[in-house]
């Protein structure tokens, strides 16, 4: 009898305390940014680019993607990314992107990939800003339009250093969306054609939807 009484006392002590009728339920996690958090995102962006020659000595007779009427261009991209929070609010990740660019003289598909680092700054449990620095290397195919002054067809290689400033909204417990401006500096060149090197300033708007856990 004493053994049964002792066992019943152990079970009662180990049971979780009952919540009162007026106790507030545990609030589900909406924000991210704690160490160990992982975020998968898929996004799109609309970018515009203004280019200038890297080499002032380029002969005027040599056309390029950054000369005369082709100094302004646009690009639509799709991207997939993964970010991991190493410490509180600081993320390290990687991304790949594919896009399609156009200008008055040329058009073509492109691809890029690289690492990125970010800092998540919460405003509320539902809203935060997540500035990120992206570094990428990639290639852009060039198909010339059949007009005078079009650049030579080939592959344009680039290095891209970009700053994204998205405002992030937690719309569900593990789902976020973000939208914000995008700025980038991008040296461009064609292999074996140093006289065609250019320096582009990119700007635009980017958005994404993400899942964090």
Rosetta silent file (secondary structure, phi, psi, omega in degrees, C-alpha in Angstrom):
SEQUENCE: XXXXXXXXXXXXXXXXXXXXXXXXXXXXXXXXXXXXXXXXXXXXXXXXXXXXXXXXXXXXXXXXXXXXXXXXXXXXXXXXXXXXXXXXXXXXXXXXXXXXXXXXXXXXXXXXXXXXXXXXXXXXXXXXXXXXXXXXXXXXXXXXXXXXXXXXXXXXXXXXXXXXXXXXXXXXXXXXXXXXXXXXXXXXXXXXXXXXXXXXXXXXXXXXXXXXX
SCORE:     score description
SCORE:     0.000 S_00000001
   1 L     0.000  -42.722  177.391    0.000    0.000    0.000 S_00000001
   2 H   -62.613  -37.766  179.927    2.838    2.388    0.826 S_00000001
   3 H   -64.560  -41.903  179.156    4.513    1.539   -2.528 S_00000001
   4 H   -65.735  -38.038  178.050    1.339    2.365   -4.470 S_00000001
   5 H   -64.860  -40.939  179.849    0.973    5.656   -2.590 S_00000001
   6 H   -65.972  -41.283  178.930    4.615    6.609   -3.345 S_00000001
   7 H   -64.571  -41.036  178.364    4.222    5.764   -7.065 S_00000001
   8 H   -63.870  -36.860  179.186    1.078    7.869   -7.296 S_00000001
   9 H   -66.821  -38.275  178.543    2.900   10.783   -5.668 S_00000001
  10 H   -65.096  -42.749  179.850    5.772   10.553   -8.235 S_00000001
  11 H   -63.410  -42.037 -179.961    3.350   10.546  -11.168 S_00000001
  12 H   -65.450  -37.342 -179.255    1.512   13.564   -9.764 S_00000001
  13 H   -70.614  -31.150 -176.856    4.760   15.467   -9.228 S_00000001
  14 H   -84.300  -15.570 -178.090    5.959   14.767  -12.795 S_00000001
  15 L   -71.396  142.897  179.143    2.720   15.832  -14.488 S_00000001
  16 L   -67.131  145.673 -179.714    2.695   19.338  -16.081 S_00000001
  17 L   -66.413  141.958  179.602    0.756   21.948  -14.156 S_00000001
  18 L   -72.199  138.552  178.465   -2.736   22.645  -15.427 S_00000001
  19 L   -80.975  142.190  177.177   -3.231   26.005  -17.119 S_00000001
  20 L   -74.189  159.918 -177.640   -5.825   28.276  -15.687 S_00000001
  21 L   -64.154  -24.375 -177.132   -8.755   29.285  -17.820 S_00000001
  22 L   -95.864   -3.218 -177.965   -7.474   32.873  -17.932 S_00000001
  23 L   -69.793  139.957  179.086   -3.836   32.019  -18.855 S_00000001
  24 L   -77.582  137.216  177.614   -2.717   33.289  -22.274 S_00000001
  25 L   -66.309  156.531  179.145   -1.656   30.596  -24.775 S_00000001
  26 L   -64.515  130.089 -176.986    1.975   30.448  -25.852 S_00000001
  27 L   -78.229  127.070 -179.960    2.501   32.829  -28.748 S_00000001
  28 L   -65.151  151.275 -179.132    3.843   31.092  -31.890 S_00000001
  29 L   -70.687  126.356  178.579    7.202   32.261  -33.200 S_00000001
  30 L  -110.301  -39.821 -177.087    6.804   34.814  -35.980 S_00000001
  31 L   -88.013  170.337  175.627   10.210   36.436  -36.295 S_00000001
  32 L  -131.476  174.191  179.111   13.552   34.860  -37.111 S_00000001
  33 L   124.528   -1.231  176.186   17.119   35.800  -36.302 S_00000001
  34 L   -84.081  154.209 -179.115   18.077   33.630  -33.333 S_00000001
  35 L   -54.917  132.155 -179.174   21.227   31.464  -33.581 S_00000001
  36 L    96.011  -11.546  177.730   20.532   28.310  -35.569 S_00000001
  37 L   -66.272  141.159  176.451   17.598   29.725  -37.545 S_00000001
  38 E  -122.058  138.614 -177.451   17.545   28.739  -41.222 S_00000001
  39 E  -130.381  123.702  172.568   15.714   30.673  -43.926 S_00000001
  40 E  -104.060  132.078 -179.518   14.954   29.477  -47.463 S_00000001
  41 E  -133.108  150.877  172.537   13.832   32.184  -49.871 S_00000001
  42 E  -131.779  129.807 -173.848   12.682   32.452  -53.474 S_00000001
  43 E  -146.429  173.432  176.976   12.482   35.852  -55.028 S_00000001
  44 E  -131.820  159.849  175.776   12.297   38.088  -58.072 S_00000001
  45 E  -150.050  151.388  172.474   13.799   41.428  -58.927 S_00000001
  46 E  -118.828  117.720 -173.676   13.499   44.126  -61.567 S_00000001
  47 E  -122.008  150.013  172.626   16.798   45.899  -62.128 S_00000001
  48 E  -125.215  151.838 -172.926   17.988   48.757  -64.269 S_00000001
  49 E  -136.326  135.467  170.740   21.588   49.458  -65.152 S_00000001
  50 E  -116.164  125.945 -173.023   23.598   52.489  -66.210 S_00000001
  51 E  -114.344  155.803  175.121   27.048   51.617  -67.601 S_00000001
  52 E  -144.478  148.631  179.869   30.282   53.482  -68.256 S_00000001
  53 E   -62.198  141.128  172.649   33.579   52.357  -69.831 S_00000001
  54 L   -77.249  -32.811 -176.631   36.269   51.102  -67.493 S_00000001
  55 L  -109.242  113.803 -178.336   38.978   52.162  -69.942 S_00000001
  56 L   -67.623  -18.123 -177.044   38.859   55.779  -71.048 S_00000001
  57 L   -87.100    8.137  179.869   41.204   54.936  -73.933 S_00000001
  58 L   -59.051  131.328  177.297   38.667   52.712  -75.707 S_00000001
  59 L   -62.002  138.783 -177.477   38.591   53.602  -79.409 S_00000001
  60 L   -64.495  -23.265 -177.993   35.380   55.359  -80.347 S_00000001
  61 L   -77.537  -10.293 -177.228   34.944   53.024  -83.340 S_00000001
  62 L   -93.518  115.606  178.608   34.588   49.950  -81.091 S_00000001
  63 L   -77.193  155.776  177.001   30.963   49.365  -80.037 S_00000001
  64 L  -153.949  172.270 -179.990   30.186   47.869  -76.660 S_00000001
  65 L   -71.341   -4.835 -178.488   27.318   47.162  -74.327 S_00000001
  66 L  -121.922   14.924 -176.919   28.097   50.377  -72.468 S_00000001
  67 L  -103.110  155.534  173.947   28.603   52.826  -75.311 S_00000001
  68 H    41.416 -116.238 -172.513   26.396   55.555  -76.755 S_00000001
  69 H   -76.825   -0.083 -176.482   22.722   54.551  -76.845 S_00000001
  70 H  -107.043   25.050 -177.144   23.255   51.360  -74.869 S_00000001
  71 L   -79.940   -8.601 -179.043   24.166   52.942  -71.557 S_00000001
  72 E  -126.864  130.045 -177.835   20.823   52.059  -69.986 S_00000001
  73 E  -145.578  171.485  179.672   19.449   48.513  -69.734 S_00000001
  74 E  -133.508  164.102 -179.985   17.097   46.379  -67.681 S_00000001
  75 E  -154.342  137.900  172.175   16.998   42.868  -66.232 S_00000001
  76 E  -111.635  131.504 -176.072   14.405   40.577  -64.645 S_00000001
  77 E  -130.777  154.923  169.613   15.778   37.856  -62.353 S_00000001
  78 E  -120.589  140.261 -175.540   14.640   34.857  -60.317 S_00000001
  79 E  -139.452  148.227  170.783   16.690   33.757  -57.308 S_00000001
  80 E  -122.846  138.858 -175.925   16.889   30.959  -54.747 S_00000001
  81 E  -146.699  155.809  175.467   18.763   31.470  -51.478 S_00000001
  82 E  -133.450  132.209  179.787   19.577   29.868  -48.150 S_00000001
  83 E  -129.854  140.893  179.683   20.611   31.794  -45.015 S_00000001
  84 E  -126.742  131.709 -179.000   21.788   30.524  -41.627 S_00000001
  85 E   -88.375  107.035 -178.702   21.983   32.682  -38.495 S_00000001
  86 E   -71.138  -45.812  176.167   25.396   32.098  -36.949 S_00000001
  87 E  -131.119  175.812 -176.828   24.790   34.477  -34.054 S_00000001
  88 L   -58.953  123.605  175.235   21.807   36.543  -33.008 S_00000001
  89 L    74.184   -3.903 -176.979   20.528   38.685  -35.906 S_00000001
  90 E  -113.418  122.920 -176.413   23.547   37.950  -38.183 S_00000001
  91 E  -115.768  150.975  173.558   23.083   35.595  -41.147 S_00000001
  92 E  -130.040  130.974 -175.375   25.440   33.998  -43.633 S_00000001
  93 E  -150.665 -171.828  178.682   24.067   32.478  -46.802 S_00000001
  94 E  -145.650  157.803 -177.474   24.398   31.690  -50.495 S_00000001
  95 E  -150.608  158.325  170.185   22.241   32.244  -53.543 S_00000001
  96 E  -129.742  148.436  179.331   21.860   31.480  -57.225 S_00000001
  97 E  -145.234  148.935  175.072   20.011   33.623  -59.731 S_00000001
  98 E  -131.067  145.231 -176.295   18.998   33.482  -63.367 S_00000001
  99 E  -153.673  178.206  177.615   17.741   36.377  -65.406 S_00000001
 100 E  -134.227  123.695 -177.438   17.033   37.965  -68.740 S_00000001
 101 E  -113.015  153.101  178.691   18.550   41.327  -69.676 S_00000001
 102 E  -146.278  156.714  176.214   17.743   43.719  -72.484 S_00000001
 103 E  -154.948  175.115  179.292   18.951   47.032  -73.883 S_00000001
 104 L   -60.506  -24.356 -174.070   18.444   49.052  -77.069 S_00000001
 105 L  -113.000  -14.180 -175.089   21.258   47.133  -78.806 S_00000001
 106 E  -156.992  169.016  178.737   21.346   43.640  -77.274 S_00000001
 107 E  -157.624  165.491  176.568   19.578   41.052  -75.115 S_00000001
 108 E   162.381  165.166  179.212   20.252   37.683  -73.531 S_00000001
 109 E   -83.570  159.731  179.151   20.001   35.341  -70.526 S_00000001
 110 E  -143.371  165.526 -178.828   22.292   35.468  -67.509 S_00000001
 111 E  -149.523  143.463  177.232   23.315   33.442  -64.464 S_00000001
 112 E  -154.538  159.959  178.988   25.105   34.229  -61.207 S_00000001
 113 E  -157.697  155.877  178.343   25.865   32.755  -57.781 S_00000001
 114 E   170.801 -178.154  178.939   27.707   33.692  -54.622 S_00000001
 115 E   -90.492  168.137  174.341   27.680   34.236  -50.846 S_00000001
 116 E  -154.553  157.078  178.303   25.918   36.896  -48.817 S_00000001
 117 E  -131.967  144.490 -177.025   25.819   38.241  -45.273 S_00000001
 118 E  -142.777  163.508  176.387   22.930   39.985  -43.552 S_00000001
 119 E  -131.719  118.769 -178.447   21.780   41.680  -40.347 S_00000001
 120 E   -95.140  124.822 -177.607   18.158   41.314  -39.282 S_00000001
 121 E  -118.854  107.283 -177.904   16.742   44.243  -37.301 S_00000001
 122 E   -80.111  142.361  171.711   13.254   43.634  -35.841 S_00000001
 123 L   -99.796  -43.881  175.977   10.769   46.442  -35.355 S_00000001
 124 L  -141.030 -175.231  175.189    7.959   44.263  -33.975 S_00000001
 125 L   -66.377  -14.420 -173.387    7.180   40.544  -33.790 S_00000001
 126 L  -115.764  -18.540 -173.280    5.816   40.857  -37.317 S_00000001
 127 E  -130.513  137.086  176.744    7.973   43.431  -39.089 S_00000001
 128 E  -151.924  169.512  171.384   11.740   43.740  -39.520 S_00000001
 129 E  -118.552  141.688 -173.467   14.357   45.007  -41.944 S_00000001
 130 E  -131.473   74.284  177.875   17.025   42.611  -43.234 S_00000001
 131 E   -62.982  138.215 -179.103   19.895   44.452  -44.981 S_00000001
 132 E  -138.426  143.826  173.504   22.143   42.067  -46.924 S_00000001
 133 E  -107.718  119.287  179.960   25.411   42.341  -48.832 S_00000001
 134 E  -106.845  137.321  172.604   25.590   39.985  -51.842 S_00000001
 135 E  -124.490  126.033 -176.715   28.754   39.089  -53.743 S_00000001
 136 E  -143.060  158.366  175.237   28.374   37.104  -56.953 S_00000001
 137 E  -127.026  139.581 -177.520   30.178   36.002  -60.096 S_00000001
 138 E  -167.040 -172.190 -177.317   28.351   35.176  -63.287 S_00000001
 139 E  -137.443  149.216  178.762   27.904   35.397  -67.022 S_00000001
 140 E  -129.326  119.588  175.417   25.517   37.158  -69.366 S_00000001
 141 E   -73.587  142.985 -178.464   24.883   35.968  -72.917 S_00000001
 142 E  -123.036  121.843  174.692   24.725   38.728  -75.522 S_00000001
 143 E  -118.478  115.425 -174.480   22.679   38.536  -78.706 S_00000001
 144 E   -73.918  142.627  172.907   23.003   41.667  -80.823 S_00000001
 145 L   -78.599  149.930 -176.981   19.985   43.314  -82.363 S_00000001
 146 L   -77.889   61.567  178.209   20.185   43.786  -86.153 S_00000001
 147 L  -135.158  161.589 -179.779   20.852   47.524  -85.962 S_00000001
 148 L   -64.693  140.962  177.935   23.886   49.727  -86.435 S_00000001
 149 L    85.428    3.943 -179.775   26.189   50.042  -83.446 S_00000001
 150 L   -66.322  146.737 -178.995   25.187   46.724  -81.839 S_00000001
 151 L   -73.358  163.997  176.674   27.864   45.127  -79.622 S_00000001
 152 L   -68.232  143.123  178.140   29.651   41.899  -80.605 S_00000001
 153 L   -74.194  148.345 -179.209   27.831   38.725  -79.646 S_00000001
 154 E   160.269 -157.091 -178.724   29.418   36.589  -76.932 S_00000001
 155 E  -113.798  123.206  174.782   29.564   36.124  -73.172 S_00000001
 156 E   -94.647  123.680  176.195   29.888   39.037  -70.773 S_00000001
 157 E   -95.421  149.813 -178.263   31.434   38.043  -67.431 S_00000001
 158 E  -148.323  154.780  165.992   30.730   40.073  -64.319 S_00000001
 159 E  -115.138  135.538 -173.729   31.435   40.515  -60.615 S_00000001
 160 E  -129.510  123.908  173.305   28.541   41.937  -58.651 S_00000001
 161 E  -114.567  113.116 -171.427   28.570   43.587  -55.218 S_00000001
 162 E  -125.623  150.144  173.521   24.995   44.365  -54.194 S_00000001
 163 E  -117.615  123.077  174.465   23.135   45.777  -51.206 S_00000001
 164 E  -108.365  137.439 -179.395   19.545   44.654  -50.595 S_00000001
 165 E  -127.677   66.085 -177.142   17.350   46.513  -48.091 S_00000001
 166 E   -81.522  142.628  168.356   14.121   44.510  -47.822 S_00000001
 167 E   -90.885  126.060 -170.517   11.356   45.216  -45.353 S_00000001
 168 E  -110.343  134.093  179.595   10.216   41.804  -44.076 S_00000001
 169 E  -120.691  128.527  175.347    6.691   40.886  -42.939 S_00000001
 170 E   -85.560  106.352 -175.692    5.816   37.687  -41.042 S_00000001
 171 L   -94.464  -23.624  174.966    2.527   36.644  -42.618 S_00000001
 172 L  -139.032  178.171 -174.362    2.348   33.157  -41.058 S_00000001
 173 L   -58.086  -40.016 -178.068    4.145   31.347  -38.250 S_00000001
 174 L  -123.259   15.461 -175.722    7.050   30.222  -40.473 S_00000001
 175 E  -121.570  132.704  178.538    6.428   32.258  -43.632 S_00000001
 176 E  -130.005  155.044  170.926    7.770   35.728  -44.433 S_00000001
 177 E  -128.366  151.816 -178.997    7.646   38.047  -47.419 S_00000001
 178 E  -142.609  151.476  176.873   10.012   40.898  -48.174 S_00000001
 179 E  -153.746  141.883 -179.717   10.309   43.814  -50.564 S_00000001
 180 E   178.403  177.072 -178.208   12.793   46.642  -50.863 S_00000001
 181 E   -76.352  161.606 -176.906   15.356   48.524  -52.962 S_00000001
 182 E  -137.452  132.827  177.269   18.447   47.022  -54.543 S_00000001
 183 E  -135.106  141.652 -177.855   21.761   48.714  -55.429 S_00000001
 184 E  -152.387  151.391  170.316   24.855   47.139  -57.008 S_00000001
 185 E  -112.763  135.376 -170.631   28.241   47.875  -58.570 S_00000001
 186 E  -144.553  100.397  168.144   29.235   45.523  -61.386 S_00000001
 187 E   -68.264  139.070 -178.640   32.483   45.374  -63.391 S_00000001
 188 E  -131.524  146.991  178.001   31.865   43.635  -66.737 S_00000001
 189 E  -156.962  159.258  173.880   34.214   42.254  -69.382 S_00000001
 190 E  -111.762  128.729 -177.980   34.425   39.994  -72.423 S_00000001
 191 L   -55.259  129.335  179.342   37.227   37.396  -72.405 S_00000001
 192 L    78.654    1.664 -179.661   40.022   38.480  -74.736 S_00000001
 193 E  -129.702   66.788 -176.850   38.475   41.912  -75.330 S_00000001
 194 E   -61.143  -23.571 -179.384   39.787   44.194  -72.564 S_00000001
 195 E   -70.317  -12.391 -179.912   38.877   47.272  -74.601 S_00000001
 196 E   -99.562    6.839 -179.421   35.197   46.420  -74.075 S_00000001
 197 E   -61.743  146.207 -178.445   35.326   46.363  -70.263 S_00000001
 198 E  -144.069  164.953  179.524   32.638   48.412  -68.537 S_00000001
 199 E  -126.456  119.383 -174.595   31.469   49.387  -65.085 S_00000001
 200 E  -109.598  142.674  170.621   27.730   49.189  -64.356 S_00000001
 201 E  -108.914  114.672 -178.595   25.640   50.763  -61.611 S_00000001
 202 E  -103.408  144.055  175.409   22.525   48.649  -61.015 S_00000001
 203 E  -151.264  155.645 -179.323   19.437   49.705  -59.100 S_00000001
 204 E   170.019 -155.529 -179.512   15.913   48.415  -58.783 S_00000001
 205 E  -132.027  140.939  179.524   13.457   46.639  -56.522 S_00000001
 206 E  -129.515  154.582  178.747   13.515   43.055  -55.258 S_00000001
 207 E  -144.300  160.318  179.076   11.002   40.856  -53.455 S_00000001
 208 E  -157.607  161.524  168.226   10.921   37.381  -51.972 S_00000001
 209 E  -124.145  138.579 -173.768    8.882   34.839  -50.079 S_00000001
 210 E  -138.782  159.659  177.113   10.650   32.712  -47.476 S_00000001
 211 E  -124.807  128.349 -177.627   10.253   29.862  -45.048 S_00000001
 212 E  -125.540  150.756  178.646   12.177   29.829  -41.746 S_00000001
 213 L  -156.209    0.000    0.000   12.556   27.252  -39.017 S_00000001
